[in-house]
Amino acid sequence: MWSAERYRDASWAPDGTRLVAVWGHDEVESDLVLLEPGREDHEVLLGTPQAELYPAWSPDGRRIAFRTQDGSDADLGDIHT
């Protein structure tokens, strides 16, 4: 099962079937991952050299907004699910 110490900033999809979370050790190296109940592993949605933080689902569950951090530079991003 998922180890809570490896995931943070989790957000359930509006339909309650999936969970997006930040996976990583700190705000320097972290990735957005998708977790589904019943699966022991996660799917990496976005893995870049930047840190992806604070994911949030759109109300219709089709997009995930998040913040990126690269040193002192921060930006917003979104991906289709």
Rosetta blueprint (number, residue, H / E / L):
1 M L
2 W L
3 S L
4 A H
5 E H
6 R H
7 Y E
8 R E
9 D E
10 A E
11 S E
12 W E
13 A L
14 P L
15 D L
16 G L
17 T L
18 R L
19 L E
20 V E
21 A E
22 V E
23 W E
24 G E
25 H L
26 D L
27 E L
28 V L
29 E L
30 S E
31 D E
32 L E
33 V E
34 L E
35 L E
36 E L
37 P L
38 G L
39 R L
40 E L
41 D L
42 H L
43 E E
44 V E
45 L E
46 L E
47 G L
48 T L
49 P L
50 Q L
51 A E
52 E E
53 L E
54 Y E
55 P E
56 A E
57 W E
58 S L
59 P L
60 D L
61 G L
62 R L
63 R E
64 I E
65 A E
66 F E
67 R E
68 T E
69 Q E
70 D E
71 G L
72 S L
73 D E
74 A E
75 D E
76 L E
77 G E
78 D E
79 I E
80 H E
81 T L
